Amino acid sequence: MVKVERLEFGKPTGQIKLATADQASGTAVTARVSITQVDGKLSAPPGSLYRTLNDVGHFYCEQSAEWTLPAGKYRVRAFHGLEYRPLSREIEITADQTAEVKLPLERWAEPAKRGWYSGENHIHANYGYGQWYNSPATMLTQCAGEGIGVCNFVVANSETDGIFDREHFRGRLDPVSTNETRLYWNQEFRSTIWGHMTLVNLKQLVEPIMTGFKETTNPWDIPTNSDIADRTHWQRGHVNYTHVAQNPEDPYQNPYTGKGIPVDVALGKIDSLDLNASYAGTTVLWHRLLNCGFRLPASAGTDVFLNRVVSRLPGGDRV
């Protein structure tokens, strides 16, 4: 393994010393930080796990960071979830000098004091193809940086028999969890015809992990989603339909839509469903179910892939 410890820029350089903290208390916090030169090029500490959102690169600053940058002007932006205001400022790096940049993040709301905790149901740590491999430590950093209180990571297959992240499942909180950021490994049950579900609060994985995938060990469309829901409820788990429908005019048009929802909800098998920003048809379908008299709570999950440089943020859709 080759460890990158420094970079040669071929031009004069200076140092940046970065610190992120809660403005009121002064307590250090992990934050999502974007530092770009005036020409738009991202800068991040060597070895940091960087990603991009809407073509804006970022990394997670675990309270403090220090590294070398080419001299010049930069734009710094810092974020710490929805309960803190974004912070933006311009800085200048001078050759052979150290710029100490303190980023005090202002909290504007604290729902936890009223019993409301931020969480989400659908985070993939390592899934299919991707540039990064995430450990529980890097997952904690990213979720803490987004201010998520309860983080449900999912064990799942992609298109084959390979089950990603099974090795992380414990049936309880991951030991790296903190009082502010709780990590729990759960499961995405993926059916090619009935729709996908996230199973939460699991003590053990529900087998099979998927149904209906051609040329795998389980190419059939059985057991049904209702059967899987029963197996989840036996261990007092929570059953949630995820990324239900994209097209409001035809909720069943796209692959992996929740085609089993009407029957599963009528049978009392489903505890909630996700309202995702990128699945507008779900809201229409949810209201149809409410209008039929079903008391079905809404939840949220981003379906984010943390091992990919280009993907959404954990907690992009949260509840």
Secondary structure, DSSP 8 states (H G I E B T S, - for coil): ---------SS-EEEEEEEEEETTT--B-EEEEEEEETT--EE--TT---EEETTEEEEEEESEEEEEEESEEEEEEEE--TTB--EEEEEEE-TT-EEEEEEEE-B---GGGGT---EEEEEESS-SS-S----HHHHHHHHHHTT-SEEEEEEEESSSS-EETGGG--SSB-TT--SS-EEEEEEEEEETTTEEEEEES-SS--SSSEE--TTSS--S--S-HHHHHHHHHHTT-EEEE-S--S-SS-TTSSTT--TTHHHHHHTT---EEE--TT-THHHHHHHHHHHTT----EE----EETTSSBS--TTSS--
